[in-house]
């Protein structure tokens, strides 16, 4: 018997994105539901037998009725394909569980108990979190394989690190112990990027990124298992609409400002791109002024831009000759040129920018 599984996790529907404001934040939140519809399309195209969402379907249990209804509407697009949802650390199976409050759908199975389910021709063993931080391994209950068992899949949410390294980190999962019990695949959630723990245990990552430091988010996994004991074949499929990028530039030549401009202009779908820039090094006043202009322009064109700015602006002789002259401005320039503090350099840069704007 061949089984095809779609593994996804960490949707965090209702994510607040507090550092982004206005229409852009609303658009990014809405996209998380639209990406679920894209996942449903992939599930239909691939002919999967089962979809598992390995925890953190919602950002927290306090989400409102509108978020719950939007989630149900998106899940409806899977049609008759069974979908398994388990509580994670963001939406644990507590009395106020958002998963339990969501409108019921016949093909959607919310697993709040640790018991075997038979879905899509597979034995599925959900390991839901019943509280935000579990002290005990949520997979400890899993039974060993019996001779009559078919394909067995476990679904869990937590950290796949070896026991003994930390006794204080919650939601630890002993992956080798799970696999040793005869499980064909362990579908994991919590880590937001695609990550292969071993040949039978994977994190799918989040379907849309939530912060810049995440590595390889924005995918789902298609998993083919040819039969009990067979090694799974895992394919990463990109699904995200938003792009979260990090880019560092250390300036040592004014020409690099133009290179950065070309790089920014080459970005695809800037309205869906969130960018974190790390800027350092040294530029002339004129190049620094162009960099400031570039940051202003793309701050409006990108979905979101933030940057760390450690670029020193050192005036060249050409800069100073352009700024110097008779009268009050000339005296100010001469005074700032003689100064040695960072404030003097900043003042020269701002004065240069003002004079360029006046032209």
N, C-alpha and C positions, 0 to 999 in steps of 0.2 A: 504493500500500500504506500503510495506517495502522497505526502501532505505538503501543501504550500501555505506558509504562514506569513502574515504581515505584522511586523513588530515595530511599535512606536511607543512614545512615552513623553512625559513632561510637557504637556500642552500648556499648562498653567493659564487656562482660559480665565479672563478677568484680570490679567496682569496689569498693574497700575501704571508702570513706566513713569514714575513721578518726576524723573529728570527731563522728560519731554512734555511739552505743553500744547494745548489747543488742538487744532484739527489734526495735526500730525499724529499725536498720541492716540486719538480716536481711530484714525485710519489704521495704525499699527495694531491696535487691539482688535479691530474688526477683521484684519487679515488673518489672525490666528484661527478664526472660524472658517474663513475661505480656504485656508490651507488644509483643513480637515476634509473639505469637499474634494480638494485635489488628491488627498490620500485615498478617498473613496474611489475616485476615478482609477487610480493605480490598482487598487484592490480588484476592481471589476475587470480591468484590462489583463491583469496577471492571472485571474481566475483563482484567487486565494480561497482556502477553505475556512480560514479563521483570521481575525484581527485581534491582537492583544495590545492594550494600552497599559504599560507597566508603571502606573502611578502618576500622581500629580496631574490629574485631568484638569483640576481647577487650581487657581493660584492660592485660594484659601477657602475655608468652609463658610466664610461670611459673604460670598458672592450673592448678588440679588437675583430675583426671579427673571429679569431680562437676560442675564448671562446664562442661567439654567435653560431658558427656552431656546436661546441661540445655539447652545450646545446640542440640545435635543434635535433641533432643526438640521444641524450639520450632520449629526449621527444618522439621521433618517436617510441620508443619501447612500449609505452602505447597502440599502435594500434588505435582502434576505441573508446577507453574509453575517455570521455570528461575530459580535464584537464583545470582547471581555474588558471590563474596566476594573482596576483595583485601586484602593486608597493608597496614597503616598504620604510623605511627611507634610506636604502642603495641605492636603485634603484627607486627613486620617479618618478612619471609620469610627468616629466619636458620635455621640447622640445628635450633634448638629451637622452631621455629614451632608455636604453639598451633593454628593453622588446619590444619596438616598432621597434627596428632595427634588432631583431632576425628573421631569416628566418621563413616564415609563414608555419604553419601546420594546416590542416583542423580541427583536433580534439582539438587543443590548443587554448584557448580563453584568450586573454590578456584584462583584465578589467581596462581601464583607466578612465571610467565614473562611477558615482554612480547611477546605474539604475539596475532594476531587470532583471535577466537572467533566462531562463528556460533550465536547463541542467540536463541530466540524470533523468528526471522525477521529478526534484526538483526546487523550486523557490529559486534562489541564489541571495543574495544581497551583492555584493562586495563593500568594503569601501576602495578604493585605496588612497594612500597618493599622493597628487599632488605636494608636496614639501617635503624636508627632515624633516622639523619641522613644523607641523601643530599646530596652536594655538587653533583651535576649534576641538572638538571631531569629528573624521572622521565618527563615526556611528550616528551622530545627525540626519542625513537625513532619517534614516530608518523609514518606515511607520508602523503603528499598523496593526495587523492582521484583515483581512476581513473575513466574514463568509464563503466565497467560497474558501479561500486559502487552499492549500495543505501543504505539509511539507515545512518549510521555514528555510533556513540556511543563516547566515550572516558570512562574511569573512573579517577580519580586522587585522591591524598591529599597535601595540602600547602597552601602559602600562595599565593594568587593575587594577587601583587603584581608591579608592573612591574620587569623586570630593570634593574639599574643603581642602584636605590635602596639595595640592600643586597647585598653580595657574601658576607656571612657567615651570613645566615639560611639554614638547611637546608631542603630539600624545596620550593624555589621552583618555581612553575609559571607559565610564560609563556602566559597564557590567549589573548591575541590571536594568538600563533603557532599555537596548536592550532586555533583557529577558522579561521584563514587556510588551513589545510590541507584544508578542506572537511568538517569535522565538524559534524554536525547538533546534537549536544548533548554537553556536557562535565559529567559528574556528579562533583561534588567532595565530599571529606570533609576534616575537620580542624577547621574552624570549627564551633562547636557550636550556632549559631543559623541559621535560614533566612537566606540572603543571596544576592541576585541580583548576580552579577559583571557580566554583560551578558545580552542576550536569549537566548543559547545556553549560558551557563555559570552554574550555580547550586550553592550549598551547601544541602544538605537540613537540616543541623543534627543534633544528637543526638535520639534518640527519647525519652529521659528526661534531664533536666538532671543535671549533675555538680557545679555550683557556682553561687553566686548571681550572679556577674557576667555569665553568659551571656545573650545577647539573642535572644529568640524561639526557644528550644529546644522540643522536644516535638512536632515535626511530621515528616511525610514529604511527598514531592512526587510527585504524579501528573503524568506528562508525556506529552502526545499529540503525535505527529509524523506529519503526513499523507503525507510522502514525502521523498525525497532533496532537500535544499535548503529544505524548508518550515520556517518558524519554529516552534519548539515552543510548545505551550500548557501552561503550568505552573500546577497547583493545589496550594495548601498544605492539608494535611489534619492536624488535631490528633490526636495519639495518646497523649500522656503521661497518666499517672494522677497522678503527684506534681506539686505546684505549688511552685515556688521563687520567693518574693516578696521584694521590698525595699521598705521604706516609711520615709520620713523625717518627723519631726515636730519643729518648733521651737516650744516652748511660750512663749506670752506672755500666756496667760489660763488660769485654772484650769478653765474650761469645756472646754478642749481635751482634758482627761483623759477626760471623758465621750464626747467625739467619737471618741477613740481606742478606747475600750471598745466603742462602737457599730460601729466599723469592724472590730474583731476578731470581734465576735459575728456579723457578716455574712459572714465567710469561709465558703466552702463546703468541706466535707470537711476539717475541721481536722486530722484524723488523717493526712491525706496532704499537709499543707501545711508547708513549711519556710519560716521567716520571718526576715529580717534587718532589725532596726529600728535607725534612727539617731535618737537622741533628744538634743535640745539645748534651750536656753532657760532659763526660770525659772518656778518654781511656789511656791506657799505650802507650808508644812509639811504641812498636812492634805491638799492635793492631791498632794503628793509621796508621802505615805503610801499614798494610794489608787493611785497609779501603781505603786508597789512591789508592792502586793497584786495588781494586774492582771497584772504581769509574772510573778509567782509562779504565778498561776492558769493563765495561758496557756502557761507553760513546761511544764506537765503535759498540757495538752490538745492542743497542736500536735505534729506529728511532730518538729519541732525549732525552737527559738527561740534566737537569739543577738542581742545588742544592744550598741551603743555608747551609753554614758550620760554625757552632758555637761550634765545638767540641774542647775542651781543651785536649792537649796531656801532660799528667803528667808522667814523667819517674818513673818507679819502680826501686827498687834496682837491680833487674835482668837486666833491661835495661841499667842502669848505669854501672854495672859490666861488661857487654858485651862490652860497648863502651870505658871504661877507659883503660888506659895503659900508657906506658912510651912514652916520646918524645912529639912532637908538638901536636898530636891529644889528648893525655892525658891532656895536659895543657889547650887546648881549651875546652874540656869537663868539667874540673874542674872550669874554668872561667864561663862557661854557667850555671853550676849547682849552682854557688854562686849568679847568677843574679836573679832578682825578676820581671823582666818585661815580658810582653807577647812576645816581640821580642826574649828574651833569650829562652823561651820555644819553639818558632817556629824554632829557629836556632838549638836547640837540636833535634827536630823532623826531620828536614831536614838532619842534619848530620847523624842521625840514619838511615834514609832511604838510604843515599848515601853509608854508610858502609854496609848495607844489600845488596845493589846492587853490591858492589864490591866483596862480598862473592860469 
